[in-house]
Amino acid sequence: MSATAPARPNAIRRALDSDLWYSFTRSPVTVASAIVALICVGGAVLAPWIAPHNPFDLASLQLMDAFKPPAWEAEGDPTYLLGTDDQGRDVLSAIMYGARVSLLVGFCAVLLSVSIGITAGLAAGYIGGTVDAVLMRIADIKLTFPTILIALLIDGVVRAALPREVHDQIALYVVIFAIGISNWPSFARTVRGSAMVERNKEYVQAARVIGLSRARIMVTHVLPNVLGPVLVIATLNLGFAVLAEATLSFLGVGVPPTQPSLGTLIRIGNDFLFSGEWWITIFPGIALILLVLSVNLLGDWLRDALNPKLR
């Protein structure tokens, strides 16, 4: 206990003295983006505890409260800060709960892309030869198809192959798989390039001499040295995955209405945009823009901060 206690302050001190922290604190845009992203993620994660209402509790919904404008409007109700939708659901609470679904899909899709991309990139870059040629040609073929088109194709196949009841139950997993399987080539190509550089270095050759297997060398020696670019791409892809999920949900092929995301809320509000109830779609749209923009700005900063040529 006494040995580990001083280690934590030392680790914190080293982090605060690092070049990464210095770069972060010297960039007002990055700090503002981090605050916005923290608010968005925190509000989504803590929604069951801090949301004013539970928009998916049917027993608490009142149709008489439908289409109430924001609280600062003449007919607004302070109970509903951002107004209500066509079912009487609090828009602010719906945004917080919807962001949970959007972020869940984004994180899981990026995790799937990273897992496939790192595996394929390490194999292609370290083994080379026929393995490299086959994997990279598959990645090239994949890059010719847009993400939305692949997601629509996968969703259509699942809808045709499974009953509607089953499809609604696994719709969330279908969206995660469709987005995740579409974005792995960018990770694979980056990892491949880094692995091709690392495999010729002395520490890798020393590992070969002592008889370590290919798999162990790739995982324990090459992988830790290629994670920097992967982290940058993963951060940028998180915003892209959230935006892709919102697009699919807006088109009606994303998550089911019982688990609405920000894209679903925008699609629902779009039906009432020109009838005067603008807040139903505008506020979820603003939340989506702030979330994606803040994540992308953080990714841009991380890319520059981890680039030794820009230091």
HELIX and SHEET records of a PDB file:
HELIX    1   1 ALA A    7  LEU A   16  1                                  10    
HELIX    2   2 ASP A   19  THR A   25  1                                   7    
HELIX    3   3 PRO A   28  VAL A   45  1                                  18    
HELIX    4   4 ALA A   47  ILE A   50  1                                   4    
HELIX    5   5 LEU A   58  SER A   60  5                                   3    
HELIX    6   6 LEU A   63  ASP A   65  5                                   3    
HELIX    7   7 VAL A   91  LEU A  122  1                                  32    
HELIX    8   8 ALA A  123  ILE A  127  3                                   5    
HELIX    9   9 GLY A  129  LEU A  143  1                                  15    
HELIX   10  10 THR A  147  ALA A  161  1                                  15    
HELIX   11  11 ARG A  164  GLY A  180  1                                  17    
HELIX   12  12 TRP A  184  GLU A  198  1                                  15    
HELIX   13  13 GLU A  202  VAL A  209  1                                   8    
HELIX   14  14 ARG A  214  ILE A  217  1                                   4    
HELIX   15  15 MET A  218  VAL A  222  3                                   5    
HELIX   16  16 LEU A  223  ASN A  225  5                                   3    
HELIX   17  17 LEU A  227  PHE A  250  1                                  24    
HELIX   18  18 LEU A  262  ASN A  270  1                                   9    
HELIX   19  19 LEU A  273  SER A  275  5                                   3    
HELIX   20  20 TRP A  279  ALA A  305  1                                  27    
HELIX   21  21 PRO A  308  LEU A  310  5                                   3    
END                                                                             
